[in-house]
Amino acid sequence: MTRWGPASEVWKIYRQGGLAPALASLYDMKSAQQIAFIRSLAREQKRQSLDHVPLTELEAVIFDLETTGFSPQRGDEIISIGAVALHGEQCPEHDQFYSLVNPNRDIPPHVERLTSITNEMAQQAPSLVIVLGEFLQFVRQRVLIAHGSGHDRRFINAALWKTSRVMSQHRVLDTMHVAAKLYPRYIDNTLDDWLSFYGLDNTGRHHALHDAMLTARLWCALVSDIERQREVRTVGELYAFLGQD
């Protein structure tokens, strides 16, 4: 009689019933459903041609992460995700996403102090795969916008690969890159510096949802300046501007 080990049993279930039942045999049902959703979204994600879309009509999601550190390759994890939908120049207060994430590791004391997210709070939060699935359901096919997007993209892609063996295909625009290109003498400005530059209140910093909302306000200010100063009005014109030497 053949004896099936855990991996062999999953493979048998996959051959008989497909991906969803196989995942369900490894994870709880909700986690399995989220993994299947994330993988299907990755297959369907298309890089739509947005070059002709006016910046004032862009449908996007501005997001921010809080993490235990700076390197997912060294074991740092996401501890919260915050996002706001952008409809042209409007950020409706009701169209937001926020969740803590259980990192399954200790949060360093200095990160607890900075973010006000304690280990006790994180231990009661949903798992990474659940929050990722809910976040991607919120984003759908829209463009992503972040400030200093390299950090956020690394963590999102590391999380997607760890949970679902896929990578994000979403377009990402970076307010830090836009601001530095528009005002090159201020290339070393931080988010706080840019908020001060535009006279924007920075209350609530280092909370993922608040930072996303502040970045949204910065984005709208930058779009106004770039249209007026450089006559950049569409997504395609913005990419061309950012690519200039």
C-alpha positions in Angstrom: 0.0 0.0 0.0 1.3 3.4 -0.9 1.9 5.8 2.0 1.3 9.5 1.2 3.4 12.1 3.0 2.0 15.6 3.5 3.4 16.9 0.2 2.3 13.9 -1.7 -1.2 14.1 -0.3 -1.4 17.8 -1.4 -0.3 16.8 -4.9 -2.9 14.1 -5.0 -5.6 16.5 -4.0 -4.4 19.0 -6.6 -4.5 16.4 -9.4 -8.0 15.4 -8.3 -9.6 18.7 -7.5 -7.4 21.6 -8.6 -5.6 24.4 -6.8 -8.3 25.6 -4.4 -8.8 22.2 -2.7 -5.0 21.7 -2.5 -4.5 25.0 -0.9 -7.4 24.4 1.5 -5.6 21.2 2.7 -2.6 23.3 3.7 -4.3 26.4 5.1 -7.6 27.3 6.6 -10.3 27.9 4.0 -10.2 31.7 4.2 -6.4 31.8 3.7 -6.7 29.3 0.8 -9.3 31.5 -0.9 -7.1 34.5 -0.5 -4.1 32.8 -2.0 -6.2 31.6 -5.0 -7.6 35.1 -5.4 -4.1 36.7 -5.3 -2.8 34.2 -7.9 -5.8 34.7 -10.2 -5.4 38.5 -9.9 -1.7 38.2 -10.9 -2.7 36.2 -14.0 -5.3 38.7 -15.0 -3.4 41.9 -14.2 -2.8 43.8 -17.5 -0.6 46.8 -18.0 -3.4 48.9 -19.4 -2.4 51.8 -21.7 -2.9 54.8 -19.5 -0.8 57.3 -21.4 -3.7 59.3 -22.6 -5.4 59.6 -19.1 -5.3 63.1 -17.7 -3.6 63.2 -14.2 -6.7 65.0 -12.9 -8.8 62.0 -13.9 -6.5 59.2 -12.8 -8.0 56.3 -10.8 -5.3 55.3 -8.3 -4.7 54.0 -4.8 -2.2 55.8 -2.6 -0.7 53.4 0.0 1.8 53.1 2.8 3.2 50.3 4.9 4.6 50.1 8.4 7.2 47.4 8.8 9.5 45.9 11.5 12.6 47.2 9.6 14.0 47.9 6.2 14.9 44.5 4.8 12.4 41.7 4.0 15.4 39.6 2.9 16.6 39.7 6.6 13.3 38.7 8.0 11.5 42.1 8.4 7.8 42.0 8.0 4.8 44.2 7.3 2.8 45.2 10.4 0.2 47.5 8.8 -1.1 48.6 5.4 -3.0 51.8 4.8 -4.5 53.1 1.5 -6.8 55.7 0.1 -8.5 55.7 -3.3 -7.9 58.6 -5.6 -10.6 59.6 -8.1 -9.0 62.4 -10.1 -8.2 65.0 -7.5 -10.7 63.6 -4.9 -9.9 61.3 -2.0 -13.3 60.3 -0.6 -13.1 59.7 3.1 -15.2 56.5 2.9 -13.0 54.9 0.3 -10.1 53.8 2.5 -8.3 50.6 3.5 -6.5 49.9 6.8 -5.4 46.8 8.6 -2.8 45.7 11.1 -0.8 42.5 10.1 0.5 39.8 12.3 4.2 39.6 11.5 4.8 36.4 13.4 7.8 37.9 15.0 8.6 40.5 17.6 8.3 44.2 16.7 11.5 46.1 17.8 10.9 48.5 20.7 11.9 51.6 18.6 9.3 50.6 15.9 6.6 50.1 18.6 7.4 53.7 19.8 7.4 55.1 16.3 4.2 53.5 15.0 2.3 52.9 18.3 1.8 49.3 17.1 2.5 47.0 20.0 3.4 43.3 19.9 0.1 42.6 21.7 -1.9 44.5 19.0 0.0 42.7 16.2 -0.5 39.2 17.7 -4.2 39.7 17.5 -4.1 41.0 13.9 -5.0 39.0 10.7 -2.4 37.0 8.9 -0.3 38.4 6.0 -2.1 36.4 3.3 -5.6 37.5 4.6 -4.6 41.2 4.6 -2.8 41.0 1.3 -5.9 39.6 -0.4 -8.1 42.2 1.1 -5.7 45.0 0.1 -5.6 43.7 -3.5 -9.3 43.5 -3.6 -9.4 47.2 -2.6 -6.7 48.1 -5.3 -8.2 46.1 -8.1 -6.6 47.2 -11.4 -5.8 50.8 -10.3 -2.4 52.5 -10.4 -0.5 52.5 -7.1 1.1 55.7 -5.7 3.5 55.8 -2.8 6.2 58.1 -1.4 9.6 56.4 -1.6 8.0 53.4 -3.3 11.1 51.2 -3.4 10.6 50.2 0.2 6.9 49.5 -0.2 7.4 47.6 -3.4 10.1 45.4 -1.9 7.9 44.4 1.0 4.7 43.9 -1.1 6.6 41.7 -3.6 8.3 39.7 -0.9 5.0 39.2 0.8 3.3 38.1 -2.4 6.1 35.7 -3.3 6.1 34.2 0.2 2.4 33.7 0.4 1.4 33.1 -3.2 4.5 32.8 -5.4 3.6 35.8 -7.6 4.9 39.3 -8.0 2.9 42.6 -8.3 2.3 43.8 -11.9 0.6 47.1 -10.9 2.0 50.3 -12.2 3.6 52.4 -9.4 4.1 56.1 -9.3 6.3 57.7 -6.7 5.7 61.2 -5.2 9.3 61.4 -4.0 10.5 60.9 -7.6 8.0 63.4 -9.0 8.9 66.0 -6.4 12.6 65.6 -6.8 12.3 65.9 -10.6 10.2 69.0 -10.4 12.4 70.6 -7.7 15.9 69.0 -8.1 17.6 71.3 -5.6 15.4 69.7 -2.9 16.2 66.1 -3.9 17.1 65.1 -0.3 13.8 66.2 1.1 11.9 63.8 3.3 8.1 63.4 3.2 7.9 65.7 6.2 10.0 68.3 4.3 7.7 68.1 1.3 4.6 68.4 3.5 6.2 71.5 5.0 7.1 72.8 1.5 3.5 72.8 0.5 2.2 74.0 3.9 0.4 70.6 4.6 -0.2 69.4 8.1 1.8 66.3 9.0 -0.3 65.2 11.9 -0.5 61.5 12.3 2.8 60.6 10.7 4.0 56.9 10.9 0.5 55.6 10.8 0.0 53.8 7.5 -3.4 55.2 6.8 -2.5 58.7 7.8 0.7 58.6 5.8 -1.3 57.5 2.8 -3.7 60.4 3.2 -0.8 62.9 3.6 0.8 61.4 0.5 -2.5 61.9 -1.4 -2.5 65.6 -0.5 1.1 65.8 -1.6 0.3 64.1 -4.9 -2.5 66.6 -5.7 -0.2 69.5 -4.9 2.5 68.1 -7.2 0.0 67.5 -10.0 -1.1 71.1 -9.8 2.5 72.4 -10.0 3.6 70.0 -12.7 0.7 71.0 -14.9 1.3 74.7 -14.4 5.1 74.8 -14.6 5.8 72.0 -17.1 2.5 71.6 -18.9 2.5 67.9 -18.0 -1.2 66.9 -18.1 -1.4 63.1 -18.8 0.1 59.9 -17.4 2.2 59.5 -20.6 3.5 63.1 -20.4 4.4 62.4 -16.7 6.4 59.3 -17.6 8.2 61.2 -20.3 9.0 64.0 -17.9 10.4 61.6 -15.3 12.5 59.9 -17.9 14.3 63.1 -19.0 17.9 63.6 -18.1 
